[in-house]
Amino acid sequence: MLGTLAGAATACGLGQLLQPAVAEELKSQQKQVIFLWLDGGISQLESWDPKPGTVFGGPFRAIPTSVPGVHVSELLPHSAQRMHKLAVVRSMSTKDENHSTGVPRILRGDPKNRGVDYPYLGSALSKLLPPPENNLPPYIWVKPGRGGFIWQHAGFLGARYGALALGEGKPPIHIHRPETISDATDEARNALRIGMNKRFRQRRRDSEIDAYESSYDMALKLMQRKDLFDDSRLSAADIERYGTHPLGRHILQARRLIEAGVQFVQVTSYHWDTHGDNFNMHLDLVPQIDRPFAALIDDLEERGMLDNVMVVLMSEFGRTPKINQRIGRDHWPEAWSLAMAGCGLKRGVVTGKTTNDGAWVDSTPYDVGHLFHTIFTALGVDPHFTEYMNNGQPLPIAHEDCEAIREIMA
């Protein structure tokens, strides 16, 4: 209840009016999210919803989990032993089979079209959750390739809610100030920058300046926390448990950022679009998420953090039950699975089912709007009560025709 009221107050700009007792309670229960995104679409049949022995089932077996009667693919042996800590939804049905439109649709929660660009989930939660008092960027995206400040994720919320992307998990390239620049010189440069921005703002759109200033401020904050990027602090055991491949290293980086107090960390892994050679590709790829995902859940629980940290593992859709001529599986948004754990969620629950061949949802289908309602509600933000304000226009934070997936709510 406290989180719901505070989330609503924050969204409406009333955060400073919270009662001191409520503010203290929120501070002690700061909610955080780790969002693991397998770009391209992991196969539900080779992960959370196997159908061995069927025409579309593929070559892999189903193995028992730590929850009696629940089975997953044999490619997930570590996650299987943590099933009593997880909530799995097998009845996602999202209707968009294209990467270019499906990805933003999922990450924005697919609200009704109101002529504005809605924020991605990380930006939305940076706005809706009470801000942590740790002087760190609230939304960090750990990804392969290049980094930078991705202000477009914020949509109509404005650049300050954009994502700071860490390419390959590395800090911004200018995080280290040259030794030849003194504190006084740095302060003078900063004052000059602020002054020039004020002049520049008079002739440009505010969004251009906001994006630049936000990226500068975020890099400045990280300059005070260079320890977060010091790999010499990692234990050999952690490196072995999470793996030396990029996805494992990035999930370990996410854990460190969450421990430091970052509010929302997204980790992206590419190459899950298995139109050809699906089974060998999943044989290689799935273990790269299975082991570090299990290690992450263990570590959060051992540190007493899992009650306040939500972990979401998903893609933009699943893969077709039918196996194509290239021994691959194509895009299939009609019936797929995702896994979650932690804050506000039941443990050891699997909801939803698909037909015997895995082609269709054979229970209540859930779209991404239901997922956003679930995430917001579990984190203490009531999506029916809380609204965004965009130039005086109230906007719902999630699709108003949807509800939370109650079967997995604690």
N, C-alpha and C positions, 0 to 999 in steps of 0.2 A: 504493500500500500504506500509506504513511504517513497519507494522508487517511482511508483506511478505518478504520485503528486508532484514529485520533484521533476520528473521528465516533462510533465505538462507545463510546469512553471518555467523550466528552462526554455522550452520551445516557444513560449509566449513572451520571453524576455523578462521573466519575473524571478530569475534565480537569486537575486540579491534580497528578495523579500521572504525567503524561506525562514522558518523559525530556527533558532540556533540548534535546538535539539534535533530537528529534522536534518539540518545540514551536517551535524556531527555523525548522525546515523548513516547518512549517505556516504560520508567520507570513509567510514569504517567498512562500508560494503561496496566499494567502487567496482563497477561492472566493467569487464573487458572482454574482448572477442579476438579469437584467432580464426581466420577464415582461410581454409585451404582450398584452392581453386585448381582443379585438374582440367586445364583448357583443352577443348576438343571433344571431350566426352568419354569418360571411363565406361566400360561395359558393365551394366548391372548383372549380366549373366556370368561374368568372370569376377564378380566381387560380392555384392550383398544379396543377390537374388538368383542363385544358381539353379539350373534346371537340368541336372545330369540325366542321361538316358533318354532324353527327348530328341525330337527331330532337329531342334535348334540349339540343344544344350551345349554342344562343344565337347572337347576331350577332358575337361577338368572335373574332378570329383567335388562333391559337397562334403564338408567336414563339420563335426559337432562343435559348438561353442560353449562358453562357460554358462550359458543360459539353456537349461534343458529344453530339448525340442527344437532349438533354433540352429540352423546350419547356414554356413557361408561357403564361398569358394575356397578350395584348398590353397589358392594363391594368397590368402589372408590368415595365415596361421597365428600371427601375433595379435592381430585385431580380434580374432576369434576368441582368444583367451581373455580379452577385455570386454567381451560383449555385455557382461553384467554392469559395466560402467557406461554403456552407450545407449542411444536412442536411434533406431533406424527406421526410415520411412521408405517403403517399397512401392508406394502408389503415387509417385509424382507424375503429373501429366500436364505438360506445358505448351504443347501445340505448335511451337516454332522450331523448325528443323534447320534453320540457317545460322551459321556462326555470327555473321555480321549484324543480324537483328536479334538473335537469341541471347547472345552474351549481354548486351545492354539491357534487354528486357528482363533477364534474370537479376542482374546486379542493381537495377532500379526498382525491382519489385512489381513491375508491370502495372503502374497506376493508370487510371483512366486518362485519356489524352485531354489535357487542359491548356495546350499551347505553350508549355514550358518544358525545359529539360529537368527532369527530376534528378536528385543526387543519387550516386551509387551508395551502396549500403554503408561503407566506411565513412563517407562524408555525412550521411544521414545520422549515424550514431554519434559522430563528433558534435553534431548540432544538438541532438536530442538528449544525450546523457549529460549528467553534471560533469563539468570539466575537472579533471584531476589536477592537483596542485603539485606538479612535479617538473614544470618547465620543459616538458618534452613535446614533440609533435604528437597530436592525438591520433593521426592516421598515417601509418607507414606501410608501404607496399614493397615486399621483398620479392624480387623477380629476376629471371635471367636477362641478360642483355644490358641495355643502357638504363640509367636511372634519371632522376630529375624531378621537378615539381610538376605534378599532373593536376592542374587546377580544374580541368574540364570535368573531373569526377564530381565536383561539387554542384554542378548544374546551377539552378537559380539561387542556391544558398550563397554563392559568392566564393571567391578564390580562397579565402582564409580557411575553408573547409576542404580544400583539395588534398590529394595524396602526395606524400613525399616518397618517391620511389627510390629504392636502394638497388641499383643494378648489381647483380651477383652478390647481394647482401653487403656491399661495400658502402661506406659513408660518402656523402657528397665530396666531390674532388677537391673543393677548396676548404675543407674542414680544418686543415692545419695552417695557421697563420705563420708566414715567414718570420724567422727570428729577428730579421733586420727591422721589422715594424714594431715600434714601441706601443704601449697602451695609449699614450697621449696621441700619437699619430693615428692610431686606429680610431679613437674617439673623434678626432677631427675629420677623418674620412667619412665616418658614419654621419656626422652632422651635415657635411657637404652633400652626401647622398640624399638625406632626408629633405634638405632644402631644394635640391634639384628636382626631386620627385614632386614636390609641391608645385613647382613651376610647370613641370611637364603635365601634371594632372589637369591643369587649366585648359589644355589643348587636346587632351586624349580622353578616351573612355576610362572610367574608374577601374573597370575590370582589368585593364592592362597593367595599371600601377599596382592594384591589389595583388595580382598574381606574382609580380616581381617582389613586392615587399614581403609577401607571405613566404616565398621561397627563401628569401634572405633571412628572415626571422627564424625559420625552421633550422637552417644551416647553423645559425648563431647558437641556437639551443643545443644542437648536437656537438658543437665545439666544446661544450662544457661536460660532455659525456663520451669522450673518446674511448673510455674503458669498454664501452659496449661493442667496440670493434677490435678489441685486442684478443686475437685468437690464442695467445699464449696463456690466457686465463682458463681456457677450456681444458677439461680433464680428458685423459686418454679414454676413460670409460664412456664419457658422453660422445666423443667422436666415433667410437666403435658402435655405440647403441643407435645413433642417428644415421650413421653412414657418411662416407666421404663424397658421395654423388651430390650434385647440386641441390636436389630436393631435400635430402636429409640435412645438408648444411643449412639450408634456408629455414627449415622448420626449427632447427636448434637456435638459429638466430632469432626467430620469432619468439621462442620461449624466453630468451634473454631480454628481448625488448619488453615483453609482457611483465617479466619480473621487475624490470626497471620502472614500470608504470605506464607504458604506452597503452592507450585506450583500445585501439583497433589495429591489428596487424593482419594484412593479407599476404599469403604466400601463393605464388602462381607457378605452376608447372605446365610446360607445353608438351606437344607431341602425343597427345592422347587420341588423335583423330585417326582411328585404325581402319581405314577403308580397305587396306590390303594386309595380309598376313596377321590378322587380328590375334590369333592365339599365341604366336611367338612373341609378338609385341607386348601382349599383356603378361606373358611369362617373364619378360624383362622389366616391364614398368610397374606392375602391381607391387612386387616386393619393395620397390623404392618408396612407396607410400605406406605400406603395411607396417614396416618396422619402426620408422620414425613417428608415425601416428600413434602407435602403441606406446612408444617411449614418452611421447609428449603427454598422453593421458596419465601415465604412471607418475611422471614428474609433477604435474599440476596437482594430482591428488596427494602425493607425498609431501608437498609443500603447503598443503591446506588451501590451495587456490582454486580447486575445481568448482567449488560452490559459487564462486564469483566470476569465473572465467568460462565463457562459452566457446566451444570448438565446433566448427562446421566444416564438413568435408563433402565437396560436391563438384559437379560440372554443369554445363549449360543444358545438357540432355544426356540420354543414354545411347546405346547402340541397338541396331535392328536385331530382332531374333533371327531373321533369315540371314543366312550366310551367303555372301555374294560370290561371283565367279573368281574373285581374287583372294578367296579365303579370308575375306574381311567382313566387318559389320559396318553399316552405314549409320547415318544420323537417325535417332529414334526418340522424339520427345513425348511419345504417347504413353509410355510406361517405363519409369526408371526409378532409381534409388538414390538416397543420400544418407549420410550418417552424421550425428550430432552428439554432443556430450556436454555436461557441466551445468552451468548456471540456469536454474529454473526449469530443468528438464528431468523427467523420470530416468531411472537407470535400468538397464536390462530389458528394454521394451522394443519390440518390433511391431510396427503397425502397417496395415495395408497388405494386399496380396495381388498377384497377377495371375492370369490364366495359366494353365498347365504348360503351355508352350512359351510363356513369357511375353506374348505379343500385346496383351491389353490389361488394363487395370480391372480387377475383379472385385473391387471394394470401392469405397468412397475415393474419388480421385482428388488430388491436391495440386493446385497451381502455385506459382511463385508468390502470388498474393497471400495465400495461406501461410507460406513460409515466412514472409515478412511479418505478418501478424504474430506468428509464433515467436520469432526472434525478439521483436519489440516487447511483447508481453512478458516473455521470460526474463528480459533485462529490466523490467519494471516500468516500461513506457506503455501506457494504454493507447493503442492505435485508434480507438473509438472516441477518445476524449482529447487527445493531443492533436494539434494542427500546426502546420507551417504557416508563416505569414510572408507573402511575397508581394511587396509594394501595396500592402493593405488588403491583399486578397487572401482569405484563409484557404488552405489546401490540405486535404487529408494526407497523412504520412504513409498510408497503405491503402490498397484497393478496398473500398468500403463495402464491396459485395462479398468479401472473404472474411474468414474467421481463423483463429489460431487452431492448430492441429491438437486438439485437446487430449488425444490418446497419449501424447508424449509429454504433456505439461505436468510438472510436479504439483 
